[in-house]
Structures are given as C-alpha cells and as structure tokens.
Amino acid sequence: MDRKERVEQLLIANGQEHLLAHIRELDGAEQDRFFSELERVDWTIFSDEARVRPPEGEIAPIEGLKKEEIASRREEFEKAGMQAVHDGKVAALMLAGGQGTRLGFDGPKGTLDIGVARPLYIYECLIRNLLEVCTACGAYVPLYIMTSDKTDRMTRAFLKEHGCFGYPEEKVRFFLQDMAPATDFEGRLLLEGRGALALSPNGNGGCFSSLRRAGLMEEAKQSGVEWINVFSVDNVLQRIADPVFVGATLLSGVNCGAKFVKKCAPEERVGVLCRRGSLPDVVEYYDLPAAMANARDERGELVYSFGVTLNYLFRLKAIEQASRTAIPVHRAKKKIPYWNGSELIRPETENGYKYETLVVDWVRLMKSCLPFEAVREREFAPIKNAEGVDSVQSARELLKYNGVKL
C-alpha cells in the first residue's frame, strides 16, 4: 500500500471522504505537503471520549495558603525552594504563542514595548524577574518558551537581537505549540487553501504534549528536573520559579501548586480555584453560577475568592502519569475562514468548531493542589486589554508602584 492509499484509508476511517476529490486535484508536491498535514492530525480530539463533560461532584471551596500563613513560614518555604532551584529541580515554561492583536499590536505579545521614557518589553520584564531568582539561588533555571507558527520566527529573532535580556542562551529552549484542524458543524475538516487544512493552535493545555513532541520533556527529565513552573506571557509582575512558592508546594506533598489572588469583585474575569467532588479544580468565571460568585461568608468575604493567575507548578512525574489519559478537548464555535475550492471565504457568523485544551484542566488531572496566595499589587499585572482593566496602562501603574523605571 502506497502513501496515497494509506492517507485515503485514514480519511475514510475518520469520516473525511469529502477530501478525497480534493486530493485528486493536487499535483505531486501539493499532495506530499497535504499528506504530511493529514498524518500529523490527532484524530482523538474529535472523539466523544475527548469531549469536555461536566466534572463529577459538587463545587465547594478549597483550602489554601493565605498571605498571613505564608509570611509566618516564609523562611522555611524559601529555604526549601532555593535548594530545589539550586539543585536544578525546577524548570520554567512560558506560554508565548499569542499575538498582541487585542492590544492593537501586530506581533508576538512578549515583544510589546510598554515603556514610557525608555524601551521596556514584556519579555524583558519576565526574564528579569526570573533572573532575580536565579541570582539569589546561584543557578539558572531551564527556560522553555512555547511559541506558535505565527510567533516563533519573530520571537526567536527578537530575543536573539536583545541577547535574551541577559539570560544564558544555552538555558533557553523554544518549541512550537501543536496545531489542531478546524471542522464545520458536521465534523468535516475545513481547508484554508489548496492542499492546506484550516489550522489553529491547540490551546495552552497542549503545552506538555508539544514539549514532549519536541524532545524537551525527556531532556528536562534527564537533567534532573522534577517540577515545571508554567506561566503566561501576560503578567509582567509575576514571580517565576519563586522559591517561596516552590518550597511551599514541595513541603505540602501535592502534585501541583497554583498561585492565586483574592478576587476584587464577584464579577472579576478570572477562573476560581475550588474543589469539585474530591478533586481540585478551576471553574472559569463564565461557568461559576451567579449565586456562588456572589456568596459571602460570615466575615463578608467572597466564598469563592481564589482567582487564578496562570502561574502553576506541576510535578513532572504526575504530568507523565496523567498524560496517559486524554486531557479534555474544548470545542468552540468560531467564524473560520475557509477555502471553497476557488477562493477564501470569510464568514460573518460562526460556521464551525475549533478544538483546544486548557492548562487549567491539568489542575484536576494532578489530583492534589496547593492554592498559594500572591500579593496582588506585587505579582499581578496582566496585560490583556487595549485600555481599562488589565491593560498596558494599569500594568504601568503597578510596575511603577514596584519600583520599575518606565
């Protein structure tokens, strides 16, 4: 059986017969490229088993380490964490596949200049935060940067141009986020051009499968890494490989640590750490029932107040064990440009599904989690919007508050 026959059987087995006629229209080189795309498709994401289902169990508050207890045990936690970082047991994984489109910026979000009187880039803020930890611990943390097809080339060139802002080049590894094909509402693969699937990043929950595919999961394990600190490119104040956070998580014996800030209002648009049944979980703000979002305890404080900051510490062994079970796949209705055989159509309404996984789902897969409170004004300055809340301007104010020259 030749390659063409194998691909055709693959399509038939997965209900994609509509692409057979398209294949026959392609020349040899076009077919080879198209076959390569089809052979990389993870067909399991379309299965009923992979689809997100409501987790079992009632939602309930979860216990966590609050600021007061962290302050009282800071020396204990910091000592354990600094030793772990010094011994090479902690790696950092930056989720940097996004572009600055919502900010009116054409380029990878991390390359955005947020300075006023001088250049100050998002990547610069993050890397310098990490360098502070490395200097204090006497060791450099392996830094894995997940890019996407749209940000990879520019990200590599930008960081090379700026000398990675002082971070050792040999400690930085780039890897591409896996892509997932889009379908119409009947589950048929869409094309974005002649011999080209309509592809989009598969969500930040795919960071570990992408890391593994790039050979970096094995590299981390072989070098003695036991914990991976996953963080977003959005938050310019976050502490990465924070020894206090690392130490608290290690000493607690759990498989996952999650930094949170107390929600400033019931309607704040952040996911909430909670317990669902016997397992830790994150409920997104749009899925938390209004009654729960507004519920207060006897002191008048929000019952569900642990807002996640997208800064997690995962035990590597637990990742490997959990990855044997498929992470839930979220199917979202989207307006997806598609090729109709002669031109690219840009629909005005939703016409299909995109498939992605979310890093918050890894919290539940870890089976145990330590919520760890961060001081909001010291560690939470996300840049998500062009103006207003969580914008460049609000981040600048917080950077100034923390003594960063703009």
Helices and strands as residue ranges (DSSP letters): H 3-13, G 17-19, H 20-24, H 28-40, G 43-46, E 59-60, H 67-72, H 74-86, E 90-95, G 101-103, G 109-111, H 122-137, E 143-147, H 152-161, G 163-166, G 169-171, E 172-176, E 179-181, E 183-184, E 191-193, E 196-197, E 199-201, G 204-206, H 207-213, H 216-222, E 227-232, H 243-252, E 256-262, E 272-276, E 279-283, H 290-294, E 306-315, H 316-322, E 330-334, E 338-339, E 344-345, E 352-356, H 361-366, E 370-373, H 376-379, H 392-401
